[in-house]
């Protein structure tokens, strides 16, 4: 855990392993895109449709775009 003067650093090893061995990033982006569509469909009848949905949709869209970005060739 980080101290007051030291920033918190997340260990990304498990996420990196997940993306390298278990999922192709483009496939994961495709699944996040489908999830966003499902989220809108399921939430359309909720009374606070616009507020909570927009926050979830924004997060999912940012993650999707990260996974969809083309990586430079090594």
Contact map, one row per residue, 1 for C-alpha under 8 A:
11100001000000000000000000000000000000000000000000000000000000000000000000
11111111100000000000000000000000000000000000000000000000000000000000000000
11111111000000000000000000000000000000000000000000000000000000000000000000
01111110000000000000000000000000000000000000000000000000000000000000000000
01111110000000000000000000000000000000000000000000000000000000000000000000
01111111000000000000000000000000000000000000000000000000000000000000000000
01111111100000000000000000000000000000000000000000000000000000000000000000
11100111110000000000000000000000000000000000000000000000000000000000000000
01000011111000000000000000000000000000000000000000000000000000000000000000
00000001111100000000000000000000000000000000000000000000000000000000000000
00000000111111000000000000000000000000000000000000000000000000000000000000
00000000011111110000000000000000000000000000000000000000000000000000000000
00000000001111111000000000000000000000000000000000000000000000000000000000
00000000001111111100000000000000000000000000000000000000000000000000000000
00000000000111111110000000000000000000000000000000000000000000000000000000
00000000000111111111000000000000000000000000000000000000000000000000000000
00000000000011111111110000000000000000000000000000000000000000000000000000
00000000000001111111111000000000000000000000000000000000000000000000000000
00000000000000111111111110000000000000000000000000000000000000000000000000
00000000000000011111111100000000000000000000000000000000000000000000000000
00000000000000001111111000000000000000000000000000000000000000000000000000
00000000000000001111111100000000000000000000000000000000000000000000000000
00000000000000000111111110110000000000000000000000000000000000000000000000
00000000000000000011011111110000000000000000000000000000000000000000000000
00000000000000000010001111111000000000000000000000000000000000000011000000
00000000000000000000000111111100000000000000000000000000000000000011000000
00000000000000000000001111111110000000000000000000000000000000000000000000
00000000000000000000001111111111000000000000000000000000000000010010000000
00000000000000000000000011111111100000000000000000000000000000111111000000
00000000000000000000000001111111110000000000000000000000000000010000000000
00000000000000000000000000111111111000000000000000000000000000000000000000
00000000000000000000000000011111111100000000000000000000000110110000000000
00000000000000000000000000001111111110000000000000000000000110010000000000
00000000000000000000000000000111111111000000000000000000000000000000000000
00000000000000000000000000000011111111100000000000000000000000000000000000
00000000000000000000000000000001111111110000000000000000100110000000000000
00000000000000000000000000000000111111111000000000000000000000000000000000
00000000000000000000000000000000011111111100000000000000000000000000000000
00000000000000000000000000000000001111111110000000001000100000000000000000
00000000000000000000000000000000000111111111000000001000000000000000000000
00000000000000000000000000000000000011111111000000000000000000000000000000
00000000000000000000000000000000000001111111100000000000000000000000000000
00000000000000000000000000000000000000111111110010001000000000000000000000
00000000000000000000000000000000000000011111110010000000000000000000000000
00000000000000000000000000000000000000000111111010000000000000000000000000
00000000000000000000000000000000000000000011111110000000000000000000000000
00000000000000000000000000000000000000000000111110000000000000000000000000
00000000000000000000000000000000000000000000011111111000000000000000000000
00000000000000000000000000000000000000000011111111111000000000000000000000
00000000000000000000000000000000000000000000000111111100000000000000000000
00000000000000000000000000000000000000000000000111111110000000000000000000
00000000000000000000000000000000000000000000000111111111000000000000000000
00000000000000000000000000000000000000110010000111111111100000000000000000
00000000000000000000000000000000000000000000000001111111110000000000000000
00000000000000000000000000000000000000000000000000111111111000000000000000
00000000000000000000000000000000000000000000000000011111111100000000000000
00000000000000000000000000000000000100100000000000001111111110000000000000
00000000000000000000000000000000000000000000000000000111111111000000000000
00000000000000000000000000000000000000000000000000000011111111100000000000
00000000000000000000000000000001100100000000000000000001111111110000000000
00000000000000000000000000000001100100000000000000000000111111111000000000
00000000000000000000000000000000000000000000000000000000011111111100000000
00000000000000000000000000001001000000000000000000000000001111111110000000
00000000000000000000000000011101100000000000000000000000000111111111000000
00000000000000000000000000001000000000000000000000000000000011111111100000
00000000000000000000000000001000000000000000000000000000000001111111100000
00000000000000000000000011011000000000000000000000000000000000111111100000
00000000000000000000000011001000000000000000000000000000000000011111110000
00000000000000000000000000000000000000000000000000000000000000001111111000
00000000000000000000000000000000000000000000000000000000000000000001111100
00000000000000000000000000000000000000000000000000000000000000000000111110
00000000000000000000000000000000000000000000000000000000000000000000011111
00000000000000000000000000000000000000000000000000000000000000000000001111
00000000000000000000000000000000000000000000000000000000000000000000000111
